[in-house]
């Protein structure tokens, strides 16, 4: 099997990871966790309910066992420090009842940006895992996402994808003119705005299917053909904050040529 590429902007949604769905999170290659940060924290779809290792004894492998078979097409790893901890690859696997099958391996960039790893085949299994290739340093992981993906009918508008990331800081200036910088918590505050001109009615309707607290991932247009982790602006993981739209012609809802929409989606980053 191979990793998937997209021809247009794509979205990862419908995360299967939750305490109601996951019966166990098990690991190998990790001999201890920091107090309050066990592997079971990765049952929650919350990037700040974290797992933190305290001792690495071999290649780290993190496995999710679900109460029923799931058919994901995307793995997301959100709010982590894998690169800083010394890891270079992530391999995705599922258990077919006899052996573990490799879906694909990505090479990490020289940053700790969040990951969105899609593959091409629909396979169902109750056991899914990812592995880090070698034994390196201690690391943390905020959230693991196993979900599905959708490619939009219409590409976002030219100059219609903006992403901002901010460092929390305060700058004070003394009477003598010197500036003093104070940094806040170590976090990556981020926002994204997506705009469609003449987007399809199905593209617009899709955002009404997303729950208000649902974590989603966005593959922006320039990343569509990246089977590995893309360069440039990072993959975005977050929540829908608002949708502003304006219907436009030429059609209507039930006609052969359906109406289109100009619409803007604003998102708030998760990590």
VMD Tcl script that draws the C-alpha trace (Angstrom):
set ca {
  {0.00 0.00 0.00}
  {1.06 3.57 -0.53}
  {0.56 6.97 0.97}
  {-2.12 9.12 -0.66}
  {-1.79 12.39 -2.50}
  {-4.60 14.85 -3.23}
  {-5.51 16.94 -6.25}
  {-7.28 19.63 -4.20}
  {-7.58 20.90 -0.65}
  {-8.49 18.02 1.70}
  {-9.78 17.61 5.24}
  {-9.37 14.87 7.87}
  {-12.38 14.40 10.13}
  {-14.51 11.86 12.04}
  {-11.83 10.84 14.53}
  {-12.46 7.32 15.89}
  {-10.29 7.82 18.97}
  {-12.32 8.29 22.15}
  {-12.71 6.48 25.50}
  {-15.97 4.98 24.24}
  {-14.29 3.43 21.19}
  {-10.78 2.53 22.41}
  {-10.46 -0.50 24.68}
  {-6.70 -0.15 25.26}
  {-3.62 1.85 24.37}
  {-0.53 -0.33 24.70}
  {3.13 0.40 24.06}
  {6.46 -1.30 23.60}
  {9.93 0.22 23.82}
  {8.73 2.54 26.60}
  {9.57 1.38 30.11}
  {8.20 4.31 32.13}
  {5.96 7.37 31.86}
  {6.01 10.65 33.72}
  {3.48 10.75 36.56}
  {0.04 11.78 35.32}
  {0.95 11.26 31.65}
  {0.37 7.54 30.86}
  {-0.29 5.99 27.47}
  {-4.00 5.77 28.32}
  {-4.17 9.57 27.92}
  {-4.05 8.92 24.17}
  {-7.60 7.54 24.34}
  {-8.82 11.14 24.43}
  {-9.16 13.38 21.33}
  {-7.54 16.26 23.21}
  {-4.06 17.51 22.22}
  {-3.41 18.63 25.82}
  {-4.29 15.34 27.57}
  {-0.79 14.15 26.89}
  {1.42 11.08 27.06}
  {4.98 11.76 28.25}
  {7.68 9.11 28.40}
  {10.23 8.89 31.20}
  {12.38 6.00 29.93}
  {12.94 4.51 26.47}
  {14.07 0.86 26.29}
  {13.68 0.15 22.56}
  {11.89 1.30 19.44}
  {8.70 3.04 20.67}
  {5.47 1.53 19.30}
  {2.04 2.88 20.26}
  {-0.96 0.65 19.58}
  {-4.68 1.47 19.75}
  {-7.15 -1.41 20.12}
  {-10.72 -0.49 19.22}
  {-13.96 -2.10 20.41}
  {-14.94 -2.67 16.77}
  {-13.31 -2.64 13.36}
  {-12.57 0.80 12.01}
  {-11.61 1.85 8.47}
  {-9.50 5.00 8.80}
  {-7.69 6.67 5.93}
  {-5.64 9.12 8.00}
  {-3.33 9.03 11.01}
  {-2.79 12.33 12.79}
  {-0.10 12.95 15.44}
  {-0.71 16.26 17.15}
  {1.27 18.34 19.64}
  {4.48 16.30 19.84}
  {8.24 16.76 20.01}
  {9.39 13.74 17.99}
  {12.06 15.58 15.99}
  {13.60 17.27 19.03}
  {13.63 13.87 20.76}
  {15.73 12.45 17.90}
  {13.25 10.48 15.79}
  {13.31 10.59 12.00}
  {10.45 8.39 10.73}
  {6.90 7.30 11.54}
  {5.52 4.01 10.17}
  {1.78 3.21 10.21}
  {0.56 -0.39 10.54}
  {-2.61 -2.42 11.11}
  {-3.09 -6.03 12.29}
  {-4.86 -8.26 9.76}
  {-5.41 -11.11 12.21}
  {-2.08 -12.76 11.42}
  {0.61 -10.14 10.88}
  {1.15 -6.39 11.11}
  {0.84 -4.78 7.67}
  {2.76 -1.62 6.80}
  {0.60 1.15 5.29}
  {3.41 3.64 4.78}
  {6.39 5.39 6.32}
  {7.04 9.14 6.43}
  {10.29 10.97 7.07}
  {9.89 13.69 9.68}
  {10.86 17.26 8.81}
  {13.43 19.17 10.85}
  {10.65 20.56 13.04}
  {8.01 19.26 15.42}
  {5.08 20.20 13.18}
  {1.91 18.15 13.50}
  {1.49 15.20 11.14}
  {-1.31 14.09 8.83}
  {-0.53 10.77 7.15}
  {-3.12 9.48 4.60}
  {-3.04 6.15 2.73}
  {-4.75 4.86 -0.39}
  {-6.59 1.69 0.66}
  {-9.73 1.06 2.71}
  {-8.80 -1.62 5.26}
  {-10.75 -2.55 8.40}
  {-9.14 -3.69 11.64}
  {-9.50 -3.37 15.40}
  {-5.76 -2.95 16.04}
  {-3.75 -0.04 14.69}
  {-0.28 1.20 15.60}
  {2.55 3.53 14.66}
  {6.26 3.03 15.29}
  {9.25 5.36 15.43}
  {11.95 3.29 13.77}
  {14.62 3.40 16.48}
  {15.22 3.99 20.17}
  {16.00 7.65 20.81}
  {15.07 10.17 23.50}
  {12.01 10.69 25.67}
  {9.11 12.38 23.90}
  {5.58 13.59 24.42}
  {2.45 13.14 22.32}
  {-0.72 15.17 22.70}
  {-3.24 13.35 20.54}
  {-3.56 10.45 18.10}
  {-6.16 10.76 15.34}
  {-7.54 7.84 13.32}
  {-10.19 9.18 10.94}
  {-11.32 9.60 7.36}
  {-10.68 12.29 4.78}
  {-12.50 14.23 2.10}
  {-11.18 16.05 -0.95}
  {-13.22 19.14 -1.77}
  {-15.01 19.47 -5.10}
  {-13.65 22.97 -5.72}
  {-10.21 24.31 -4.91}
  {-10.03 27.14 -2.40}
  {-9.76 30.60 -3.93}
  {-6.46 32.05 -5.05}
  {-5.04 33.78 -1.96}
  {-7.95 32.20 -0.08}
  {-5.88 30.15 2.38}
  {-4.22 32.03 5.22}
  {-2.57 30.60 8.30}
  {-1.07 32.51 11.21}
  {1.08 31.31 14.11}
  {1.93 33.46 17.09}
  {4.41 33.34 19.94}
  {2.97 34.52 23.28}
  {5.15 37.41 24.38}
  {5.00 40.80 26.04}
  {7.42 43.60 25.16}
  {7.91 46.42 27.67}
  {10.03 49.49 27.08}
  {11.87 51.22 29.90}
  {12.17 54.99 30.32}
  {15.68 54.81 28.88}
  {14.41 53.14 25.73}
  {15.56 49.57 26.40}
  {13.12 46.82 25.45}
  {12.42 43.88 27.74}
  {10.81 40.74 26.33}
  {8.85 38.28 28.43}
  {7.77 34.98 26.83}
  {4.63 33.17 27.93}
  {3.82 29.46 27.85}
  {5.56 27.28 25.27}
  {2.72 26.88 22.81}
  {1.96 27.38 19.11}
  {-1.13 29.55 18.93}
  {-2.52 29.34 15.39}
  {-5.49 30.29 13.23}
  {-6.55 29.48 9.69}
  {-9.01 30.99 7.24}
  {-10.24 29.25 4.09}
  {-12.20 31.04 1.36}
  {-14.04 29.56 -1.60}
  {-15.33 31.54 -4.59}
  {-18.04 29.49 -6.27}
  {-17.63 26.50 -3.96}
  {-20.02 23.60 -4.49}
  {-23.19 23.21 -2.46}
  {-21.81 19.90 -1.17}
  {-18.58 21.57 -0.02}
  {-20.58 24.17 1.88}
  {-22.95 21.56 3.36}
  {-20.04 19.47 4.60}
  {-19.19 21.98 7.32}
  {-22.68 21.54 8.79}
  {-21.86 17.86 9.39}
  {-18.91 18.64 11.67}
  {-19.64 18.77 15.38}
  {-18.80 22.06 17.08}
  {-16.04 20.42 19.17}
  {-14.70 18.09 16.47}
  {-10.96 18.09 15.79}
  {-10.15 18.30 12.07}
  {-7.01 18.48 9.94}
  {-6.50 20.57 6.80}
  {-4.23 19.75 3.86}
  {-3.97 23.08 2.05}
  {-3.70 23.26 -1.77}
  {0.09 23.37 -2.08}
  {0.41 20.23 0.08}
  {-1.87 18.01 -1.98}
  {0.87 16.12 -3.81}
  {3.07 15.67 -0.73}
  {3.15 11.96 0.20}
  {5.78 12.81 2.80}
  {5.50 15.57 5.40}
  {5.20 18.82 3.40}
  {7.53 21.80 3.59}
  {6.36 25.39 3.74}
  {3.40 26.15 5.99}
  {2.54 23.25 8.32}
  {-0.48 20.94 8.29}
  {-3.25 22.59 10.30}
  {-5.17 20.82 13.09}
  {-7.95 22.66 14.87}
  {-11.64 23.44 15.26}
  {-14.20 25.30 13.14}
  {-14.90 28.67 14.74}
  {-17.23 30.25 12.17}
  {-18.62 29.86 8.66}
  {-19.71 32.91 6.64}
  {-21.39 32.32 3.29}
  {-23.23 33.94 0.43}
  {-25.13 31.82 -2.13}
  {-24.62 32.65 -5.77}
  {-26.07 31.45 -9.08}
  {-26.74 30.17 -11.50}
  {-28.74 27.23 -10.17}
  {-30.81 26.28 -7.14}
  {-30.92 23.35 -4.73}
  {-32.75 20.72 -6.80}
  {-31.82 21.78 -10.34}
  {-29.39 19.93 -12.57}
  {-27.00 22.85 -12.20}
  {-26.90 23.38 -8.45}
  {-26.24 26.65 -6.69}
  {-22.73 27.54 -5.63}
  {-21.47 29.46 -2.62}
  {-18.89 32.06 -1.77}
  {-17.94 31.12 1.78}
  {-15.22 31.56 4.35}
  {-14.37 29.13 7.14}
  {-12.41 30.37 10.16}
  {-10.58 27.83 12.31}
  {-8.78 27.98 15.65}
  {-5.69 25.81 16.11}
  {-5.72 22.91 18.55}
  {-2.12 22.96 19.76}
}
mol new
graphics top color blue
foreach p $ca { graphics top sphere $p radius 0.5 }
foreach p [lrange $ca 0 end-1] q [lrange $ca 1 end] { graphics top cylinder $p $q radius 0.2 }
display resetview
